[in-house]
Amino acid sequence: PGLSLGIILTFALGIGANSIMYGTVDPFLLSPPAHIADAGAVKRLYVDYYSEAGGRRIVNSTYSYPEYREQQSARSFAGIAGFATNNVVIGRAGDGEEGLSQWATGNFFDLLGVQAVRGRFFTSAEDRIGGEQVAVISYSYWRRKYGSAEGVLGRTLDFGYGTFTIIGVAPRGFTGPSLSPVDFWIPMHVAASLIQGGGWANQRNWSWFETVARMEPGVSGAAATAEATALNANGWQDEIAKGNYGKDP
């Protein structure tokens, strides 16, 4: 319900008139996320829309997979990646522990410009339905769970959906764009097909993951917003023309 409008927000914080107030805040809070290359060019994508049912505007941080696919054609973006953060229990009964996982598209690490400190990150070739079950663990999880063991590569994680082989370790302090203390990352298409079953790839009204994009040099936020909005609106109109999702986007 309501016409979807894309809004692009930067990681960087504008201080402006609030410089005195910000001066009392730990400088770390005003820094870009660790290990992200040229963080000023990296943007989060949000959808701002009007809900006729609720009678109010809503800002949504999640996208559906068809919406995400449409934004991949945006000329304003050098690339766009998806990620979904989930609480999980790692291990089997008796030795399980709570953790935070992040499902990420195969281009996620490359788009952010981050480098692994051990092994490697998974790629788009591995991030596919039915792909190999591989995982990248955080630096803090590597230290806490494995004592920074050099032989961590090749070990496995189990959180109830089979075992995932560890192929890499992220750099110290890297959390991704969400600034959450992520324990491990796994390929999004692999995780979605195992955990969510079918339907997620085609349901336009099933919003379940967040998106991050790297801007092309020289493209303004206003231009990117306009293009993202047009792509989103056209996609909804196409679905309406097919008789899906009612009469209004």
C-alpha positions in Angstrom: 0.0 0.0 0.0 1.2 3.4 -0.9 3.7 4.6 -3.6 7.2 3.5 -2.6 10.0 6.1 -2.6 13.6 5.2 -2.2 15.7 7.3 0.2 19.5 7.1 0.3 21.2 7.8 3.6 24.9 8.0 4.2 26.9 6.5 7.0 28.6 9.8 7.6 27.0 12.1 10.2 26.5 15.8 9.5 27.5 17.8 12.5 26.4 21.3 11.4 24.7 23.4 14.1 25.1 20.6 16.6 28.8 20.7 16.7 28.9 21.7 20.3 26.7 18.8 21.4 28.6 16.3 19.3 31.8 17.6 20.8 30.8 15.8 24.0 30.4 12.4 22.3 33.1 9.8 22.0 34.7 10.4 18.6 34.3 6.7 17.9 30.6 7.2 17.5 31.1 9.7 14.8 33.5 7.5 12.8 32.5 5.5 9.7 32.3 1.7 10.2 35.7 0.1 10.4 37.4 -1.4 7.4 34.9 0.0 4.8 36.8 1.6 2.0 35.7 5.2 1.1 32.8 5.0 3.5 31.3 8.3 2.3 30.4 6.6 -1.0 28.6 3.8 0.7 24.8 4.3 1.3 22.0 2.5 3.0 18.8 2.3 1.1 15.4 2.8 2.7 11.8 2.9 1.4 9.6 5.8 2.4 5.9 5.2 1.7 2.4 6.2 2.6 0.2 3.5 4.1 -3.5 4.1 3.3 -4.5 1.5 5.8 -2.6 3.1 8.6 -3.0 6.7 7.4 0.7 7.5 7.9 4.1 7.6 6.3 6.4 4.7 7.1 10.1 4.4 6.6 11.1 0.8 6.0 14.8 -0.4 6.0 14.0 -3.7 4.4 13.5 -4.7 0.7 12.0 -7.7 -1.0 14.1 -9.7 -3.4 12.4 -8.4 -6.6 12.9 -4.8 -5.4 16.5 -5.6 -4.8 17.0 -7.1 -8.2 15.5 -3.9 -9.8 17.9 -1.7 -8.0 20.8 -3.7 -9.5 20.2 -1.9 -12.8 20.5 1.6 -11.3 23.2 3.6 -13.0 23.7 5.6 -9.9 25.2 2.7 -8.1 28.6 1.0 -8.7 27.1 -1.9 -6.9 24.4 -2.9 -4.5 24.5 -5.7 -1.9 21.9 -7.3 0.5 22.2 -8.5 4.1 19.9 -9.9 6.8 20.8 -10.1 10.5 19.5 -12.9 12.6 19.9 -14.2 16.1 20.8 -17.9 16.1 22.0 -20.7 18.5 25.4 -22.0 17.3 26.1 -25.6 18.2 24.0 -28.6 19.4 22.0 -29.1 22.5 24.2 -29.0 25.6 27.0 -26.9 24.1 25.0 -24.3 22.1 25.5 -20.6 22.5 23.6 -17.6 21.2 25.1 -15.7 18.3 24.4 -13.2 15.6 24.5 -14.3 12.0 24.3 -12.2 8.9 23.2 -13.5 5.5 25.0 -11.6 2.8 25.0 -11.5 -0.9 28.2 -12.7 -2.6 29.3 -9.2 -3.5 28.9 -7.9 0.1 32.5 -7.8 1.2 33.9 -6.7 -2.2 31.4 -3.8 -2.3 32.5 -2.6 1.1 36.1 -3.0 0.2 37.0 -5.1 3.2 39.8 -7.7 3.3 39.9 -11.0 5.2 42.7 -11.5 7.7 42.6 -15.3 7.3 41.4 -17.3 4.3 38.9 -15.5 2.1 35.3 -14.3 1.8 32.7 -16.1 -0.2 31.8 -14.9 -3.7 28.8 -14.5 -5.9 29.6 -17.9 -7.5 29.0 -19.5 -4.1 26.1 -17.3 -3.2 23.4 -19.2 -5.1 20.4 -21.5 -4.3 21.9 -24.9 -3.6 25.4 -23.4 -3.3 28.1 -24.7 -1.0 27.5 -24.1 2.7 30.4 -21.9 3.7 30.9 -19.2 6.4 33.1 -16.3 7.4 33.6 -15.7 11.1 34.3 -12.4 12.9 37.6 -11.7 14.4 36.1 -11.6 17.9 34.4 -14.9 17.4 37.7 -16.4 16.1 39.4 -15.3 19.3 36.6 -16.2 21.7 35.7 -19.6 20.3 38.9 -20.8 18.7 41.6 -18.9 20.6 42.8 -17.3 17.4 43.9 -20.8 16.2 45.7 -20.7 12.8 43.9 -24.0 11.9 40.4 -22.5 12.1 39.8 -22.7 8.4 38.0 -25.8 7.4 36.2 -26.2 10.8 32.5 -26.1 10.8 29.6 -24.2 12.3 26.2 -25.7 13.0 23.1 -23.6 13.8 20.4 -26.1 13.1 20.5 -26.1 9.3 23.4 -28.3 8.6 27.1 -27.6 8.9 28.8 -24.6 7.3 32.6 -24.7 6.6 34.7 -21.8 7.8 36.6 -20.3 4.9 37.7 -16.9 6.3 38.0 -14.6 9.2 36.9 -10.9 9.0 39.3 -8.2 10.2 39.2 -7.0 13.8 36.4 -4.6 14.5 34.5 -5.2 11.2 30.8 -5.3 11.8 29.5 -4.5 8.4 27.1 -1.6 7.7 24.7 -2.4 10.6 27.3 -1.8 13.4 26.1 -5.0 15.1 28.5 -7.5 16.7 28.1 -10.2 14.0 29.6 -13.6 14.8 29.5 -15.0 11.3 28.4 -14.4 7.7 26.9 -17.0 5.3 25.8 -16.7 1.7 22.3 -15.2 1.5 20.9 -17.3 -1.3 22.1 -20.5 0.5 20.6 -19.4 3.8 17.3 -18.2 2.4 16.7 -21.4 0.4 17.5 -23.6 3.5 15.6 -21.6 6.1 12.8 -19.7 4.4 12.0 -22.3 1.8 10.4 -21.1 -1.5 8.6 -17.9 -2.4 11.1 -15.3 -1.1 12.7 -14.7 -4.6 9.4 -13.8 -6.2 7.2 -12.2 -3.5 7.4 -8.4 -4.0 5.6 -7.7 -0.8 7.9 -9.9 1.3 10.4 -7.5 2.7 13.1 -9.2 4.8 16.6 -7.9 4.2 18.5 -4.7 4.1 20.5 -3.2 1.3 23.7 -1.2 0.9 25.0 0.5 -2.2 28.2 2.1 -3.4 27.6 5.3 -5.3 29.1 6.0 -8.7 31.6 8.9 -8.6 29.9 12.3 -9.1 26.3 11.1 -8.6 24.3 13.1 -6.1 22.1 11.7 -3.4 19.1 13.4 -5.1 19.8 11.9 -8.4 20.3 8.4 -6.9 17.0 8.8 -4.9 15.1 9.8 -8.0 16.4 6.8 -10.0 15.8 4.3 -7.2 12.3 5.7 -6.7 11.5 5.4 -10.4 12.8 1.8 -10.5 10.8 0.8 -7.5 7.6 2.5 -8.7 7.8 1.0 -12.2 8.3 -2.4 -10.7 5.1 -2.1 -8.6 3.2 -0.8 -11.6 4.2 -3.8 -13.6 3.0 -6.1 -10.9 -0.3 -4.2 -10.8 -0.7 -4.5 -14.5 -0.4 -8.2 -14.1 -3.2 -8.2 -11.6 -1.0 -8.7 -8.6 -1.2 -6.9 -5.2 -4.4 -4.9 -5.8 -4.9 -1.7 -7.7 -2.5 0.6 -5.9 1.3 0.0 -5.3 
